[in-house]
């Protein structure tokens, strides 16, 4: 078997990171990470083949938003970039998942400190 296909990659982003999509005009905050694709076959098949990402990479669950609306997104690592705009997110579920410190950083309410 191909070793690359069996290797779990470390995630580039962590819970609380604000990211933006590489192609589409939306951004969001990471609230969960799958080490590789873990959604349905139906969802996978709905992605056009010419832009379908590889399954063997981290996938991120985002509280996402664009100019019109807020939603939950599931995005491959290859399609995400760090967002350095310093523009606050407006997603209404952020207070359910995160607290915000004095510097504006988001901290997951659901993760315990070690």
HUMOMO-V593049 format. One record per backbone hydrogen bond with DSSP energy under -1.0 kcal/mol. CO is the residue of the C=O (numbers start at 1). NH is the residue of the N-H. If there is no record, write none. Layout:
# HUMOMO-V593049
co->(CO CO)
nh->(NH NH)
This chain:
# HUMOMO-V593049
co->(14 17 18 19 20 24 26 27 28 29 30 32 34 40 41 42 44 48 55 55 58 59 60 61 61 62 62 63 64 65 69 71 73 75 76 77 79 81 91 93 94 97 99 101 105 107)
nh->(17 30 83 28 81 26 21 65 19 63 16 61 59 44 45 46 47 51 37 57 77 34 75 31 32 64 73 29 71 27 66 64 62 60 79 80 22 20 94 97 98 109 107 104 101 99)
